[in-house]
Amino acid sequence: QVQLVESGGGLVQAGGSLRLSCAASGLTFSRSGMGWLRQVPGKEREFVAGVNWSGGSTSYADSVKGRFAISRDNAKNTVYLQMNSLKPEDTAVYYCTADPTGQVVRGRPSRNAYWGQGTQVTVSS
């Protein structure tokens, strides 16, 4: 049974930082592309960042480039999202995804991707 457990969300002032973590179990983590997507009420889930199995290739939405950084630790089965210079428009529920096909690095998880339960990030102005 695949489990993805996110942590690290919370309330932060604009300009601040947060680091999200996603601990994975029940899958071959080191062979999976990993990613973060976010969603606000009434809107579709949008891609934020992705990383390939080795960590050697990453991708970002234009809206977060230069502010967010995705990384992974295959020894700990964990993926991270470091979020700096946060803006109120970054407020959303952030979801971790594990994609066995690796497709998530191209900005769109496959239908075979697994999902966490989400963690709320709120940025106050």
N, C-alpha and C positions, 0 to 999 in steps of 0.2 A: 504494500500500500504506500503510494507516494504521499509524502507530506512536505509542504513548504510552509515555514512559519516565519512571518515577518516580525520585526521589532524595530524600535527606534523612532517611531513617529511621535508627534506631539505638537505643542504650540510654541511658536518662535516668532520673534519680531522680524520685520523686514530687514534684510541685510545680514541676518544671522545664518547659522549653519545647523544642519542635522546630518546624522549618518544612519541610514537604514541598513538593516541586516536581514538576510533570508537564509535560514538553516534548512537544508534539504535532507530528506531521508527516503529510503525505499526505491531509489533509482541510481543508475550509474552516473553520478554527478559529473565526473571528470570527462564524460563523453557528451554532455548536454550543453547546448547553448543556453545562456541564462539572460534574463532581461527584466526590466522594470517598465510597467505601464501605469498610467494614472487615469482616474475618472472623477468627474464632478457630476452632481445630479443633473439629469436631463441631457447629458452629452455622452458621446461614445467614448469608450476607453481609448486612450491615445498612447502611442509609443513614447517612451522617455529615453531609454538606453538599453543597449544589448552588448553582450560579450561572448566570444566564441569559447570553445571547450578549454583552450589552453590559456586564455586571457590575452593572447597576442593580438587579437582584433576586437575593436570596440566600435560602437556607432551611437550617435546621439540625435535626438530631435534638435532642430535648429534653435528652438526656444530655450534650450538648456546648455547648449555648447559653450564651453568656457567657464561654466558655473558648476556643473555636475560631473562626477567621475564615477564610473562603474569599475569594480574590480572583483576578483574572486580568489578564494583560497581553497584549492582542491583537496588539501589535506584536512580541512575542516568542513568540507561540503557546504560552504557558505559563500554567498555573493553579497556584495555591499554596494550601496549607492551613497557617495559623499555629496551632499548638497550644500553649496556655498552661495553667498549673496542672494539669499532667498527673497522672492517677491510675493506679494499677495496673490498673484495669479498662479503661483505654484500650489496653492491650496487645493487639495484633492485627496482621495483615497489612493494610495500607492499599492500596486499589486506586483508581486514577484512571480515570474513564470520560468519554468524549466521546459525547454524545447528539445526533445531528443533528435529532431532533424537539424537543429542548428539554425533554422530559418529566422529565428527571432533577431539575429544580428542584422538581417536585412530590413528590419523595421516592422515585421508582421509575423507574430507567432503562428506556427502551423496549428491545424486542428488537433494535433496529437499533444499539444503543450499541456502542461500541468500548471495549476494556479494556486497561490496562497489565498488566505482569507482577507488580506488587505490590511493596511495600517493608515490611519488618518494623519495627514500633515496639514496643519493650519498655520498660515503666515499672516500675522496682523500688521496693519499699516501704521 
